[in-house]
Amino acid sequence: MSLDRYRTAIVTGASRGIGAAIVRQLAIGGLEVWAVARSADDLAELARETGCRPLALDITHRDAVLSAMGGLDADILVNNASAFAPGGVSWAAAPDDIDALMTVNIKGTLNCLAATVPGMKARGKGHIVNLGSIAAVSPIPGMPVYAMTKAALRNLGQTLRLDLHGSGVRVSEISPGRVETGAHLALLQDREEGRRRFYEGFDCLQPDDIAEAVMFVLGAPQRMDVTYMEIVPTDQSYGGSQFQRRET
């Protein structure tokens, strides 16, 4: 497998966790990598480590995204940026949390596509990789709005394949289970309790595992599009059913 057909990549949500791991792998692969996130300091550190091009940017601002990304002629776009919010039931979700999740996870992704896909289509070459979540297809109590946004991203990827049919541009979705990035800590007010609940004693996926999956789908032969890849920890299962016994 080879990335020789590609020269330039953009990775959003690149300042830490999965995004930073993807930047490292792409840089090792010899690509010019634009690392996008809001934290300029974190990006500067990543740039010193990897040689990537830091781009401090809020992807929820379309004009800024079009201006910053539109001229980069990106061959690869990795839509990794994602917001989390405190957990709970759907009807109790706070309006500010709903706005943050919808704006970053959906609007931000659409903004990045608007800046990069027209160029890919015109050149007849490119690869869009969307980082989804198992929550999009398996209901997980405590994160209903987050799961809704990831379900929307799944549908978007399927629609993109129709919109780009015959263009030579590939679209892949990677859908992980629990990855030890620290993002889950946002689900609880007590971050230490969150660490105990979500990470301690569990053999979770690591950011490098997801980065390696990204490299796999990118490096596949052009005739092959890995459209959907689900990756879960060996010890984690999803699904099942519950049945409430009625009191007589």
PyMOL commands that set and color helices and strands:
alter all, ss='L'
color gray80, all
select helices_A, chain A and resi 17-28+40-50+62-69+90-92+95-123+134-136+144-163+183-187+191-198+207-219
alter helices_A, ss='H'
color red, helices_A
select strands_A, chain A and resi 8-12+32-37+53-56+76-79+126-131+169-176+228-231
alter strands_A, ss='S'
color yellow, strands_A
deselect
rebuild
show_as cartoon
